[in-house]
Amino acid sequence: MHRIYNFSAGPAVLPVPVLEEASQAILEIGGSGMSILEVSHRGKQYDPIHAAAMENALKVLNLSPEEYAVILLGGGASTQFTLLPMNFLAAGETADYVDAGEWGAKALKEAKAYGTVNVAGSSSGTKYDRLPTPLNFSPRGAARYAHITTNNTIEGTQYLELPDANGAPLTSDMSSDIFAVNHDFSRFALLYAGAQKNAGAAGVTLIVVRRDFLATAKKDLPPMFSYALQADKESLYNTPPVFSVYVFNLVMQWIQAQGGVAAMEARNREKAALIYDALDAAPEFWSPAVAVKANRSLMNITFRLRDESLTDAFLSEAKVNQMDGLKGHRNVGGFRASVYNAFPGEGCAALAQLLTDFARRKG
């Protein structure tokens, strides 16, 4: 099997053992004579997979099933921009939002349709080249919830330490760093993440919600939009994204076998340091996009060339060296190396070497 270094921001690289097992399941699952793509979502082949996916998600996050519920939905993280305020925010109520990147800005915009939004901080004025500071959350007890984006995939900033939301229930879009940084996940009232960056294949979205917070959700919503109903039905109100849930569970098992989230973070710090060190060693040639080093993402390393006329040459050399997905997001340009949990350390070392060699030869 030929594998390149896939720096794509998502859908992104998956662990090879997961790909191997999933490829077999596409042909046949558990001696059933059927593909995982063919089995009933209420059948004996799928039932234990679905239950294990929810159980293993909480195990990896070190959360109790008595305190937290897991919901597995379609629709992607962007759908949660609407479902979160739809479930928890009403006219006359306030939610705090931190605007630290394009996805946070979109979440904030959606919330305004349901209640009042207090922008606790924004770095839009510097084109999101840092995390906003200071943060001005609502007075204690005044906000229905607070929302952050823990990792800004496009801009390359990340909360490695969670902010204090002044007592408001903390919610978060964790699509691009779920299971990658060893937070105290019990600090979240609700978190959500599309699977396709760090947790599996595109098609399923993970929502983890504290049960006492879930109990305060609105009761008069259409069933498909109700977190409470979806949790009560164990994400089986309608047909779930069966294959994506299956792959998600394989990734949960893989993370546990690697030593859990703490081990993932340690590896991610080492991998990212290889690339950042190479960029910082040639400041006259490379320009990291994040202005504050402490805000740099371990997941999405964004940078530019001082001489942008060399962009195509660098991408061509990367391709020759079996590297793909390094072109920056269309809205910001430059380069982006996405090095999620499953991305191999040797790929980071290879990119670091290319950055060093290219600067020496072209500088």
KOLLOKOL-231760 format. One line per 5 residues: number of its first residue (from 1); their letters; for each residue x negated, y negated, z of N, C-alpha, C. Coordinates in steps of 0.2 Angstrom, whole numbers, always signed. Example, Ala and Ser with C-alpha at 12.3 -4.5 7.8 and 13.67 -1.06 7.14 Angstrom:
<zazas>
1	AS	-66,+28,+39,-62,+22,+39,-66,+16,+39 | -64,+11,+35,-68,+5,+36,-64,+0,+39;
</zazas>
This chain:
<zazas>
1	MHRIY	-4,+6,+0,+0,+0,+0,-4,-6,+0 | -3,-11,-5,-7,-17,-5,-4,-22,-1 | -7,-25,+3,-5,-31,+7,-9,-37,+7 | -6,-43,+5,-10,-49,+5,-9,-52,+12 | -12,-58,+13,-11,-62,+19,-5,-67,+17;
6	NFSAG	+0,-66,+20,+7,-69,+19,+8,-75,+24 | +6,-81,+22,+7,-86,+27,+14,-90,+26 | +18,-86,+23,+25,-89,+22,+28,-91,+29 | +32,-97,+29,+35,-99,+35,+42,-95,+36 | +44,-92,+31,+50,-87,+33,+55,-87,+27;
11	PAVLP	+57,-81,+25,+56,-75,+28,+48,-74,+28 | +46,-70,+33,+39,-70,+35,+36,-63,+36 | +30,-63,+37,+27,-56,+38,+30,-52,+43 | +31,-46,+42,+33,-41,+47,+28,-36,+49 | +28,-33,+55,+23,-28,+57,+23,-22,+52;
16	VPVLE	+18,-19,+50,+17,-14,+45,+21,-8,+48 | +20,-6,+54,+24,+0,+57,+32,-1,+56 | +34,-7,+57,+41,-9,+56,+43,-7,+49 | +39,-10,+44,+41,-9,+37,+41,-2,+35 | +36,+2,+38,+36,+9,+36,+42,+13,+39;
21	EASQA	+44,+12,+45,+50,+15,+48,+56,+13,+44 | +57,+6,+43,+63,+4,+39,+63,+7,+32 | +58,+7,+29,+58,+10,+22,+61,+17,+22 | +59,+21,+27,+62,+28,+28,+69,+28,+29 | +71,+23,+34,+78,+22,+35,+83,+20,+30;
26	ILEIG	+80,+17,+25,+84,+15,+19,+86,+21,+15 | +81,+26,+15,+83,+32,+12,+88,+37,+16 | +86,+37,+23,+90,+41,+27,+89,+39,+34 | +94,+39,+38,+93,+37,+45,+95,+43,+50 | +91,+45,+54,+92,+50,+59,+95,+57,+57;
31	GSGMS	+93,+59,+51,+95,+66,+49,+102,+66,+47 | +105,+60,+45,+112,+59,+44,+114,+61,+37 | +109,+60,+32,+111,+61,+25,+113,+55,+22 | +112,+49,+26,+115,+43,+24,+109,+37,+25 | +109,+32,+21,+105,+27,+22,+107,+22,+28;
36	ILEVS	+103,+19,+31,+105,+14,+36,+109,+8,+32 | +109,+8,+26,+113,+3,+22,+120,+5,+21 | +121,+12,+23,+127,+15,+21,+131,+17,+27 | +128,+17,+33,+132,+20,+39,+137,+15,+42 | +142,+18,+45,+147,+13,+48,+145,+10,+54;
41	HRGKQ	+147,+3,+54,+145,-1,+60,+148,+2,+66 | +153,+6,+66,+156,+9,+72,+155,+17,+72 | +150,+19,+69,+148,+26,+69,+143,+28,+73 | +142,+35,+74,+137,+37,+79,+130,+36,+77 | +128,+35,+71,+122,+33,+69,+120,+26,+71;
46	YDPIH	+125,+21,+70,+123,+14,+72,+124,+12,+79 | +129,+15,+82,+130,+13,+89,+124,+12,+94 | +120,+18,+94,+114,+17,+99,+109,+12,+96 | +109,+10,+90,+104,+5,+87,+106,-2,+90 | +113,-3,+89,+116,-9,+91,+115,-11,+98;
51	AAAME	+116,-6,+102,+116,-6,+110,+108,-7,+112 | +104,-4,+108,+97,-4,+110,+94,-11,+108 | +96,-14,+102,+94,-20,+100,+96,-26,+105 | +102,-26,+108,+103,-31,+113,+100,-29,+120 | +99,-23,+122,+95,-21,+128,+88,-23,+127;
56	NALKV	+85,-22,+122,+78,-23,+121,+76,-30,+120 | +81,-34,+118,+80,-41,+117,+79,-44,+124 | +84,-42,+129,+83,-45,+136,+77,-42,+139 | +75,-36,+138,+69,-33,+141,+63,-37,+139 | +62,-39,+132,+57,-43,+130,+56,-50,+133;
61	LNLSP	+62,-53,+134,+63,-59,+137,+63,-59,+145 | +62,-53,+147,+62,-52,+155,+69,-56,+158 | +74,-54,+155,+81,-57,+157,+85,-51,+159 | +90,-52,+164,+94,-47,+167,+101,-47,+163 | +103,-41,+161,+110,-41,+158,+115,-43,+162;
66	EEYAV	+114,-43,+169,+120,-45,+173,+120,-53,+173 | +115,-56,+171,+115,-64,+171,+115,-66,+164 | +113,-62,+159,+113,-65,+152,+117,-60,+147 | +120,-63,+142,+123,-59,+137,+119,-60,+130 | +119,-55,+126,+116,-56,+119,+121,-56,+114;
71	ILLGG	+121,-60,+109,+126,-60,+104,+121,-60,+97 | +123,-56,+93,+120,-55,+86,+125,-57,+81 | +123,-62,+77,+128,-65,+72,+125,-66,+65 | +129,-66,+60,+126,-69,+54,+126,-76,+54 | +125,-79,+48,+125,-87,+48,+119,-91,+49;
76	GASTQ	+114,-88,+52,+108,-91,+52,+108,-96,+58 | +102,-99,+60,+101,-103,+66,+105,-110,+64 | +105,-112,+58,+109,-118,+56,+116,-118,+58 | +119,-112,+57,+126,-112,+59,+127,-113,+67 | +122,-112,+71,+122,-113,+78,+122,-121,+79;
81	FTLLP	+119,-124,+75,+119,-132,+75,+127,-134,+77 | +131,-131,+73,+138,-132,+74,+142,-128,+80 | +140,-122,+80,+143,-118,+85,+142,-120,+92 | +136,-122,+94,+134,-124,+100,+138,-129,+103 | +139,-135,+99,+143,-140,+102,+151,-139,+101;
86	MNFLA	+152,-135,+96,+159,-132,+95,+162,-129,+102 | +157,-125,+104,+159,-121,+110,+158,-124,+117 | +154,-129,+117,+152,-132,+124,+153,-140,+124 | +154,-143,+119,+155,-151,+119,+162,-153,+117 | +165,-158,+121,+171,-160,+119,+171,-168,+119;
91	AGETA	+176,-171,+116,+176,-178,+116,+176,-181,+123 | +172,-186,+124,+171,-189,+131,+166,-186,+135 | +163,-180,+132,+157,-177,+135,+151,-179,+131 | +145,-179,+135,+138,-181,+132,+134,-175,+132 | +130,-174,+127,+125,-169,+126,+118,-173,+125;
96	DYVDA	+113,-170,+128,+106,-173,+126,+103,-169,+121 | +100,-173,+116,+96,-170,+111,+89,-173,+110 | +84,-169,+109,+78,-171,+107,+77,-171,+100 | +75,-176,+97,+74,-176,+89,+66,-176,+88 | +64,-170,+87,+56,-169,+86,+55,-167,+79;
101	GEWGA	+60,-166,+75,+58,-163,+68,+65,-163,+64 | +64,-161,+58,+70,-161,+53,+75,-156,+56 | +74,-150,+59,+79,-146,+61,+82,-149,+67 | +79,-152,+72,+82,-155,+77,+86,-161,+75 | +84,-164,+70,+88,-170,+68,+95,-167,+65;
106	KALKE	+95,-162,+62,+101,-159,+59,+105,-156,+64 | +102,-153,+69,+107,-151,+75,+110,-157,+78 | +106,-162,+79,+109,-168,+83,+115,-171,+79 | +114,-171,+72,+119,-174,+68,+126,-170,+68 | +125,-163,+69,+131,-159,+69,+135,-160,+76;
111	AKAYG	+131,-161,+81,+134,-162,+88,+138,-168,+88 | +136,-173,+84,+140,-179,+85,+147,-179,+83 | +149,-173,+79,+156,-172,+77,+160,-170,+83 | +157,-168,+88,+161,-165,+94,+161,-169,+100 | +156,-173,+101,+156,-177,+107,+150,-183,+106;
116	TVNVA	+148,-186,+112,+143,-191,+112,+136,-188,+113 | +132,-190,+109,+125,-187,+109,+120,-193,+111 | +117,-191,+117,+111,-195,+119,+105,-193,+116 | +101,-197,+112,+95,-195,+110,+90,-196,+115 | +88,-191,+118,+83,-191,+124,+76,-193,+122;
121	GSSSG	+74,-192,+116,+68,-194,+113,+67,-193,+106 | +64,-197,+102,+63,-196,+95,+56,-198,+93 | +53,-193,+88,+47,-195,+85,+47,-196,+78 | +54,-198,+76,+55,-199,+69,+51,-205,+66 | +49,-210,+71,+46,-216,+69,+39,-215,+66;
126	TKYDR	+36,-209,+69,+29,-207,+66,+29,-201,+62 | +35,-200,+59,+36,-195,+54,+35,-188,+57 | +37,-188,+64,+37,-181,+68,+30,-178,+68 | +25,-183,+68,+18,-180,+69,+16,-179,+76 | +21,-179,+81,+19,-177,+88,+26,-176,+91;
131	LPTPL	+26,-173,+97,+32,-173,+101,+34,-179,+104 | +40,-181,+105,+42,-188,+107,+40,-188,+115 | +38,-194,+117,+37,-195,+124,+38,-202,+125 | +40,-204,+131,+43,-200,+136,+50,-198,+134 | +53,-193,+138,+60,-191,+136,+64,-194,+142;
136	NFSPR	+70,-196,+139,+75,-200,+144,+81,-196,+144 | +82,-191,+148,+88,-187,+148,+93,-190,+152 | +99,-189,+151,+105,-192,+155,+104,-191,+163 | +107,-195,+167,+107,-194,+174,+109,-187,+176 | +106,-185,+181,+108,-178,+183,+116,-177,+184;
141	GAARY	+118,-172,+181,+125,-170,+181,+129,-174,+175 | +126,-178,+171,+130,-182,+166,+130,-179,+159 | +126,-174,+158,+125,-171,+151,+128,-164,+152 | +132,-162,+147,+135,-155,+146,+130,-150,+145 | +125,-152,+141,+119,-148,+140,+113,-152,+137;
146	AHITT	+107,-150,+137,+102,-153,+133,+99,-148,+128 | +97,-151,+122,+95,-147,+117,+88,-149,+114 | +84,-144,+114,+77,-145,+111,+76,-140,+105 | +71,-141,+101,+68,-136,+96,+61,-135,+98 | +60,-129,+101,+54,-127,+104,+48,-127,+99;
151	NNTIE	+49,-126,+93,+44,-126,+88,+46,-129,+81 | +43,-134,+79,+45,-138,+73,+42,-135,+67 | +45,-130,+63,+42,-126,+58,+39,-131,+52 | +42,-136,+51,+40,-140,+45,+34,-144,+47 | +35,-148,+53,+30,-153,+55,+24,-150,+59;
156	GTQYL	+25,-144,+62,+19,-141,+65,+18,-143,+72 | +23,-145,+76,+23,-146,+83,+26,-141,+87 | +25,-140,+93,+28,-135,+98,+27,-137,+105 | +33,-135,+108,+33,-136,+116,+30,-129,+119 | +24,-130,+121,+21,-124,+124,+23,-124,+132;
161	ELPDA	+25,-130,+134,+28,-131,+141,+35,-134,+140 | +40,-131,+143,+46,-133,+143,+47,-140,+146 | +51,-145,+143,+53,-151,+147,+58,-150,+153 | +58,-154,+157,+63,-155,+163,+69,-159,+160 | +74,-155,+160,+80,-159,+157,+85,-162,+162;
166	NGAPL	+82,-163,+168,+85,-167,+173,+92,-163,+175 | +91,-157,+176,+96,-153,+178,+102,-151,+173 | +101,-153,+167,+106,-151,+162,+105,-144,+160 | +110,-140,+158,+108,-133,+155,+104,-134,+149 | +99,-131,+149,+94,-131,+143,+96,-126,+138;
171	TSDMS	+96,-129,+132,+98,-125,+126,+92,-126,+121 | +91,-121,+116,+86,-122,+112,+87,-118,+105 | +84,-121,+100,+83,-118,+94,+76,-115,+94 | +75,-108,+94,+69,-105,+95,+67,-101,+89 | +70,-103,+83,+69,-99,+77,+62,-97,+75;
176	SDIFA	+57,-102,+76,+51,-100,+74,+45,-99,+79 | +48,-98,+85,+43,-96,+90,+46,-91,+96 | +52,-89,+94,+55,-84,+99,+50,-78,+100 | +49,-75,+106,+44,-70,+107,+37,-71,+106 | +35,-77,+105,+28,-79,+103,+25,-83,+109;
181	VNHDF	+28,-86,+113,+26,-90,+119,+29,-87,+125 | +25,-86,+131,+28,-83,+136,+31,-88,+141 | +37,-91,+139,+40,-95,+143,+44,-92,+149 | +46,-95,+154,+51,-93,+159,+58,-93,+155 | +60,-88,+152,+66,-89,+148,+72,-89,+153;
186	SRFAL	+72,-88,+159,+77,-89,+163,+79,-97,+164 | +75,-101,+162,+76,-108,+162,+81,-110,+157 | +83,-106,+152,+87,-108,+147,+94,-105,+149 | +99,-110,+147,+106,-108,+148,+108,-104,+141 | +105,-106,+136,+107,-103,+129,+101,-104,+125;
191	LYAGA	+99,-99,+121,+94,-100,+116,+96,-96,+110 | +94,-99,+104,+96,-95,+98,+90,-95,+93 | +90,-90,+88,+85,-90,+84,+87,-85,+78 | +85,-88,+72,+86,-84,+66,+80,-79,+66 | +81,-73,+64,+76,-67,+65,+70,-68,+60;
196	QKNAG	+71,-71,+55,+67,-70,+49,+60,-73,+50 | +58,-76,+55,+51,-78,+56,+47,-74,+61 | +50,-72,+67,+46,-69,+72,+50,-63,+75 | +56,-61,+72,+60,-56,+75,+63,-51,+71 | +62,-51,+64,+64,-46,+60,+66,-49,+53;
201	AAGVT	+71,-46,+50,+73,-48,+43,+78,-53,+43 | +79,-57,+38,+84,-62,+37,+91,-59,+37 | +96,-62,+40,+102,-60,+40,+106,-59,+47 | +102,-59,+52,+104,-59,+59,+102,-65,+63 | +106,-67,+67,+104,-73,+72,+105,-71,+79;
206	LIVVR	+100,-71,+83,+100,-70,+90,+102,-76,+94 | +108,-74,+98,+110,-79,+103,+109,-76,+110 | +106,-79,+115,+105,-77,+122,+108,-82,+126 | +113,-80,+130,+117,-85,+134,+118,-83,+141 | +117,-87,+146,+118,-86,+153,+125,-85,+154;
211	RDFLA	+127,-80,+157,+134,-79,+158,+138,-84,+162 | +135,-87,+167,+139,-93,+170,+140,-99,+165 | +135,-100,+161,+136,-105,+156,+141,-103,+151 | +141,-97,+149,+146,-94,+144,+153,-95,+146 | +154,-94,+153,+161,-95,+156,+164,-101,+155;
216	TAKKD	+160,-107,+154,+162,-113,+153,+164,-115,+146 | +163,-110,+141,+164,-112,+134,+172,-113,+133 | +173,-116,+128,+180,-118,+126,+184,-111,+124 | +190,-111,+126,+194,-104,+125,+198,-104,+119 | +199,-110,+115,+204,-111,+110,+201,-111,+103;
221	LPPMF	+195,-107,+102,+192,-107,+96,+194,-101,+91 | +193,-102,+85,+194,-96,+80,+189,-91,+82 | +191,-85,+82,+187,-79,+85,+180,-79,+82 | +179,-80,+76,+173,-79,+73,+168,-85,+75 | +171,-90,+78,+166,-96,+80,+166,-96,+88;
226	SYALQ	+169,-91,+91,+169,-91,+99,+163,-87,+102 | +158,-90,+105,+153,-86,+108,+156,-81,+113 | +161,-84,+117,+164,-79,+122,+167,-73,+119 | +171,-74,+114,+174,-68,+111,+169,-63,+108 | +164,-66,+105,+159,-62,+101,+155,-58,+107;
231	ADKES	+153,-61,+113,+150,-58,+118,+155,-52,+121 | +161,-54,+122,+166,-49,+124,+166,-43,+120 | +166,-44,+113,+166,-39,+108,+159,-36,+107 | +154,-38,+110,+147,-35,+109,+145,-36,+102 | +147,-42,+99,+145,-43,+92,+148,-38,+87;
236	LYNTP	+153,-35,+89,+156,-30,+84,+164,-32,+83 | +165,-39,+83,+172,-41,+81,+173,-40,+74 | +168,-41,+70,+168,-39,+63,+162,-35,+61 | +161,-34,+55,+155,-30,+53,+148,-34,+54 | +144,-32,+59,+138,-35,+60,+133,-34,+54;
241	PVFSV	+127,-38,+53,+122,-37,+48,+118,-31,+50 | +121,-25,+48,+118,-19,+51,+111,-18,+50 | +108,-18,+44,+101,-17,+43,+97,-22,+46 | +99,-29,+46,+95,-34,+50,+94,-32,+57 | +100,-30,+60,+100,-28,+67,+95,-22,+68;
246	YVFNL	+95,-17,+64,+91,-12,+64,+83,-14,+64 | +82,-18,+60,+75,-21,+59,+73,-25,+65 | +78,-29,+68,+77,-33,+74,+75,-28,+80 | +79,-23,+80,+77,-18,+86,+70,-15,+85 | +68,-13,+79,+61,-11,+78,+56,-16,+80;
251	VMQWI	+57,-22,+78,+53,-27,+80,+52,-28,+88 | +58,-27,+91,+58,-28,+99,+54,-22,+102 | +54,-16,+99,+51,-10,+101,+43,-11,+100 | +42,-14,+94,+35,-16,+92,+31,-21,+97 | +35,-26,+99,+33,-31,+104,+31,-28,+110;
256	QAQGG	+36,-24,+113,+35,-20,+119,+28,-16,+119 | +27,-12,+113,+22,-8,+112,+15,-12,+112 | +15,-18,+110,+9,-23,+110,+8,-26,+116 | +12,-25,+121,+11,-28,+128,+16,-34,+130 | +21,-35,+126,+26,-40,+127,+24,-47,+125;
261	VAAME	+28,-51,+127,+27,-58,+125,+21,-61,+128 | +18,-60,+134,+12,-62,+136,+6,-60,+132 | +6,-54,+129,+1,-52,+125,+2,-55,+118 | +8,-56,+116,+9,-60,+109,+6,-67,+110 | +7,-71,+115,+5,-77,+116,-3,-78,+116;
266	ARNRE	-6,-73,+120,-13,-73,+120,-16,-72,+113 | -13,-67,+109,-16,-66,+102,-14,-72,+98 | -9,-75,+99,-7,-81,+95,-12,-87,+96 | -13,-88,+102,-18,-93,+104,-25,-92,+100 | -27,-86,+101,-34,-84,+98,-33,-85,+90;
271	KAALI	-28,-83,+87,-27,-84,+80,-27,-91,+77 | -23,-95,+81,-22,-102,+79,-29,-106,+80 | -32,-104,+85,-39,-107,+87,-44,-107,+81 | -44,-101,+78,-49,-100,+72,-47,-105,+67 | -41,-106,+65,-40,-111,+60,-41,-118,+62;
276	YDALD	-38,-120,+68,-39,-127,+70,-46,-128,+71 | -50,-124,+73,-57,-125,+74,-61,-127,+67 | -59,-123,+62,-62,-124,+56,-59,-131,+53 | -53,-133,+54,-51,-139,+52,-54,-145,+56 | -55,-144,+62,-58,-149,+66,-66,-150,+65;
281	AAPEF	-69,-145,+62,-76,-145,+61,-78,-149,+55 | -73,-151,+51,-74,-155,+45,-69,-161,+44 | -69,-165,+49,-63,-170,+49,-64,-175,+44 | -70,-176,+40,-70,-180,+35,-67,-177,+28 | -65,-170,+29,-63,-167,+23,-55,-165,+24;
286	WSPAV	-54,-162,+30,-47,-160,+32,-44,-164,+37 | -37,-165,+36,-34,-169,+40,-28,-165,+43 | -28,-163,+50,-23,-160,+53,-17,-164,+53 | -11,-162,+52,-5,-166,+52,-2,-169,+58 | -4,-165,+64,-1,-167,+70,-6,-171,+74;
291	AVKAN	-4,-177,+76,-8,-182,+79,-11,-181,+86 | -7,-177,+90,-9,-175,+97,-10,-168,+97 | -17,-166,+99,-19,-159,+99,-15,-155,+103 | -13,-158,+109,-9,-154,+114,-2,-152,+111 | +0,-155,+106,+7,-154,+103,+6,-149,+97;
296	RSLMN	+0,-147,+95,-1,-142,+89,+3,-135,+90 | +6,-133,+85,+10,-127,+85,+5,-121,+84 | +6,-116,+88,+3,-109,+87,+5,-105,+81 | +11,-107,+79,+15,-104,+73,+14,-107,+67 | +14,-113,+66,+14,-116,+59,+9,-122,+59;
301	ITFRL	+3,-120,+56,-3,-125,+56,-2,-129,+50 | -1,-136,+51,+0,-140,+45,-6,-145,+45 | -8,-146,+38,-14,-150,+37,-14,-152,+30 | -19,-157,+29,-19,-160,+22,-27,-160,+20 | -28,-162,+14,-35,-163,+12,-35,-171,+12;
306	RDESL	-41,-174,+14,-42,-181,+13,-42,-183,+6 | -44,-179,+2,-44,-180,-6,-39,-175,-8 | -33,-178,-9,-27,-173,-11,-28,-171,-18 | -32,-174,-22,-33,-172,-29,-36,-164,-29 | -39,-162,-24,-41,-155,-23,-36,-150,-21;
311	TDAFL	-30,-152,-20,-25,-148,-18,-24,-141,-22 | -23,-142,-29,-22,-137,-33,-28,-132,-33 | -34,-135,-33,-40,-131,-33,-40,-126,-26 | -38,-129,-21,-38,-125,-14,-33,-120,-15 | -27,-121,-17,-22,-116,-18,-24,-111,-23;
316	SEAKV	-28,-112,-28,-30,-107,-33,-35,-103,-29 | -40,-106,-25,-45,-101,-22,-41,-97,-17 | -36,-100,-13,-33,-96,-8,-29,-90,-12 | -27,-91,-18,-23,-85,-21,-29,-80,-23 | -34,-82,-25,-40,-77,-27,-42,-73,-21;
321	NQMDG	-41,-76,-15,-43,-73,-9,-37,-69,-6 | -32,-68,-10,-26,-64,-7,-22,-68,-2 | -22,-74,-3,-18,-78,+2,-12,-82,-2 | -6,-81,+1,+0,-84,-2,+4,-88,+4 | +8,-92,+1,+13,-96,+6,+9,-102,+10;
326	LKGHR	+4,-105,+7,+0,-110,+11,+3,-117,+9 | +7,-117,+3,+9,-124,+1,+14,-127,+7 | +13,-133,+8,+17,-136,+14,+25,-137,+12 | +29,-138,+16,+36,-139,+15,+37,-145,+10 | +42,-144,+6,+43,-149,+0,+44,-156,+3;
331	NVGGF	+47,-156,+9,+48,-163,+12,+42,-167,+14 | +37,-163,+16,+31,-166,+19,+24,-165,+15 | +24,-160,+10,+18,-159,+7,+13,-156,+11 | +7,-156,+8,+1,-154,+11,+1,-146,+12 | -2,-143,+17,-2,-136,+18,+1,-134,+24;
336	RASVY	+3,-128,+25,+6,-125,+31,+4,-118,+31 | +0,-116,+36,-2,-109,+37,+3,-106,+43 | +8,-102,+42,+12,-99,+47,+9,-92,+49 | +8,-92,+55,+4,-86,+58,+8,-83,+64 | +14,-81,+62,+18,-78,+67,+15,-72,+70;
341	NAFPG	+19,-69,+75,+17,-63,+79,+14,-58,+75 | +17,-56,+69,+15,-50,+65,+9,-52,+61 | +7,-58,+60,+2,-60,+56,-5,-58,+58 | -9,-54,+54,-15,-51,+57,-21,-57,+58 | -24,-55,+64,-30,-60,+66,-35,-60,+60;
346	EGCAA	-36,-55,+56,-41,-55,+51,-39,-60,+46 | -33,-61,+45,-30,-66,+40,-32,-73,+42 | -31,-74,+49,-33,-81,+51,-41,-82,+50 | -45,-77,+52,-52,-78,+51,-54,-79,+44 | -50,-76,+39,-51,-77,+32,-50,-84,+30;
351	LAQLL	-44,-86,+32,-42,-93,+30,-47,-98,+33 | -49,-97,+40,-54,-101,+43,-61,-101,+39 | -63,-96,+36,-69,-95,+32,-68,-99,+26 | -62,-98,+22,-61,-102,+16,-61,-110,+17 | -58,-112,+23,-58,-119,+24,-65,-122,+25;
356	TDFAR	-69,-118,+29,-76,-120,+30,-80,-120,+23 | -79,-115,+19,-83,-114,+13,-81,-119,+8 | -74,-120,+7,-71,-125,+3,-74,-132,+4 | -74,-134,+11,-76,-141,+13,-84,-142,+11 | -88,-136,+12,-95,-137,+11,-96,-138,+3;
361	RKG	-92,-134,-1,-94,-134,-8,-91,-141,-11 | -85,-143,-9,-82,-149,-12,-83,-155,-9 | -85,-155,-3,-86,-161,+1,-92,-165,-1;
</zazas>
